Structures are given as C-alpha cells and as structure tokens.
C-alpha cells in the first residue's frame, strides 16, 4: 500500500494491536457485541512521516449513527466556551463560522449566543438532530472538496473553520485539506485540533488507536500536508486535553507570519526518534509489559474478593480492554454518563454499561479508569464513590491506584 498523503511506497508497521472490534460498536445484543473484529495496525511513512492505519473501514459504517456526544464532557464544554470567547472579539459582526464534525453543537452554540452566523457539518443523523436543539444549523453530510466547492459557490466561505478531532477520521486526507483551501475566505483561517502522536508515543497511549482514527498526527507531516495544498500552519498551541493535543492554526500560504515554534517542534520530534522504527520496537515491548502488570494487578484484587468495574464506555476503552483481553472475568460492568450507551454491551467484552451510580449501589471497590483523559473531571464527579472507600485504577502509562 502507498501512503495516503504523499503516495510513496515506504510504509512500515509500527504498532500492531491485532483483531479489535469497532471502538463505538456498542450493542443491545451481548453476542453481537463480542464479534466483528478487524485488524488494527499503525503504519509509518518513511517519506513524509505520517502515521496511519493499514486497514481503513467504510466511514458510513462508523459515523452515520454515532454514540459519542461531546456535551457529556464538562471538560470539552469548558474548552469550547473558552476558545470561542477568545476568538469572537477578533471577528466582524457579519463573520461566518463553519465547524467540520460539529457533533451536538457543543462548540458552535457559543458563537450563536454572540449572534455570529454558523454552520455545522456532521454525517451522524442522530447527532445532527441533537444539534438543532442547541439552535445550531447543521448540514448532515461528510465533508469533502466537492461539498466545499458547493458551499463556496453559494457564498458560504468561512472566516473561521473549526475541525476538532475530526481530521484523523477522514480517509482521503488530501481531499479534506483541499476542501479546507476552497472553503476559507482569502483572509480566513482554520483552527484544527488533533491528538499529538508524540504524546501518544511518550506516554504509551496506545488506546488512542482505533479504527475511527485513520491518522496519528505529528508536526512534520502536518506541515508537508498543508504545503501540498498552498496552505500553511502559522501557529501551534500544545493542549493537555485527550492526553496531549495540538491546536493548529492554518491559513492561506504567505498570508500570516509563521511561528518559529513549528520548526522547533519538528526538531524535537526527530530528536525523540519519532520517525525511526526502532522507537516502536521499544514501544511495543513496554506495552506488553504494561499488559502483564495490569492483568496481574486485577487478578490479585479478584483473589482478595474485591469487586471491580470500569469507568468510561469510551472508544479508547474498547482498544484497551480488547488488546489486554480484559472482560467479564475481571470486571463486573462498565459505567458511563452517556445515556445512549447505558444498557448496551461494550464490544468484545460481554460487559454491560450502567449508570455511574452503580459504583455505589453494587459496592464496587475499584474502578478501572478507561477515560483517563478526563481524570480530574471524573474524580470530582465521583466524590461519593471515593468517600465510600472506592479507588480508581489508572491503567497507563503505568498502573497506578489513586487513594
């Protein structure tokens, strides 16, 4: 296979997780939820440096009906509100803002409050319906260059385009970026957030790998990708959210001065060995050691008669539980705030998703924190569980029990 960005035939396997079910393949049928697994393997391009999945599934099967609602995370809501409050003073009253992958309107509703015209683009019909309740107009479709051309022809070019944690999902990265170029006004710019691959490698965040994430971005290939389409990253902010993310600002090439930090980050990536295969031999060895440590820890707790559940019916939880072979032998159930997942079974595990109160009602002793990226928020929400004596187990980058 050839690289999806630069088309060169220099891909090599770096993170191989085997047969894993779909991250959000939660089902009312326990049997169905245990089947339908697909190869999950990350390849690294030796030419442009882009990390990408070997096998890509049909996006229509992944995103047309989606169970992840951004508004169920207080952290996400606050981050969106703060970002919009920072941007609005820089906009004119007749500005137009577009968000690709707008989910339930959690971000764009903040612009609406200021009277700014917005448009969301999202392919999930159930989530588009929820966005309308937030008075956010959403076009139910996959973003593409063709759709961007259609919008541009109707004078719908944007001053700001947001794309939070969506660029990793697209199958054709060049088509996506070309669409951005077409949809931006001459002095417009895009604000794009992606999980940072360097943080993934440094902190053993293998559970960020799942079939919905086609790409794992670092600064070097991002710079190459935008330059291919006469766009340019002019600034980058490093964020703590999701275990480490990049917020990148992209405009038309030559339109704005470029922050030196961009090239400094590339130098750091190369010094870390991010583009060398030997780095991933060490990564996989560490991952297998982590697997042994967590399984042994859970086994010892079970022998002591402790009751263990998991917190977070998350996409990353699907990867972790299935790669580590953790199921109903070790855990009693999973809890999650999202009512759309409650009552369903987590893929590949036979574990039912319950309300968070089940931690108290079932007198759980330990909760494996699958949504570790929202740890502070969850610890605050689960004060009663901790006061009852409940403890959280954080699974990575090393097994740690919070007391």
PyMOL commands that set and color helices and strands:
alter all, ss='L'
color gray80, all
select helices_A, chain A and resi 30-33+59-63+70-72+74-88+108-113+125-133+145-153+167-169+173-183+197-202+206-208+219-227+241-243+261-272+278-303+315-323+358-361+372-381+383-387
alter helices_A, ss='H'
color red, helices_A
select strands_A, chain A and resi 11-21+37-45+51-53+96-100+117-122+138-140+158-164+184-195+215-216+231-239+245-252+308-311+334-335+345-346+351-354+366-369+391-394+400-402
alter strands_A, ss='S'
color yellow, strands_A
deselect
rebuild
show_as cartoon
